[in-house]
């Protein structure tokens, strides 16, 4: 497998082409947070594009940039490979670019930020840890549930 070297280039927004098979979608409220982020924080998460200017990662950012006030003639910095990617490489990177590697340290987050602030910034509510009041109480547990045992190795209930 040949390694890929990525280089920054300045490209006008109007030159960037959407990948018609991009599987990534965004909800309206998440999109609104993205637009707000671009307005408040500026453009700092680079789009990645193939040598032919087809977007590999950053389709939603490109769309949000326009709504945030960027003009089609405005140049933005993108990352581009040193060669035209093969179809499988393109597809692999398109998916991997959106995978959430890692996780948040919620003890640290909650010590530094209020939950409402995180949500206001666009933090997905379903990423928050389950709160004690959200967990079913033992009173809610049925007699049948109480008899169940979970295997610690595989998680199978019996």
C-alpha positions, 0 to 999 in steps of 0.5 A: 500500500502506498502512503499518502502525503497531504499538503495544504492548498488554497482553493476557491469554494466554487472549485470544490465538487461534492461527492455524490455518494457521500453517506454523511448526513446532518440534522437541521439543529446540528447544521445550525450549530455548525454554521454558528461555529464557523461564524464565531470561531472561523474556518479551522477544520480543513476540508479534505479533497482529492486532486480533482477537487472532489470533497472527501471530507467536509461536505457539510462544512462547505455548505455551512461556509456559504451560509456563514457568509463566505463567497464562492470566490473566497479561497479556503485552505484544504488538504489535498493528497499528493496523487489522485486517490484510487476509488477504494482509498477515496471511499475509505478516507471518506468514511474514516474522516467522520469516525469518532475516534476516542471519547470525552473525559466527562469528569473533566468536561463537567468540571469545566463546563455546564451541560447546558453550555455544551449542548448550546455549543452543539455537543450531541445530547446522546453523547452525554453519559446517562445520569443517575436519575435516567437509570431505572431504579431497583423498584422498576426491576421486575422479578424476572429481571432480578433473576437475569445474570450477564456474562462479563466476557461477552455480555450475554444475558441468561 
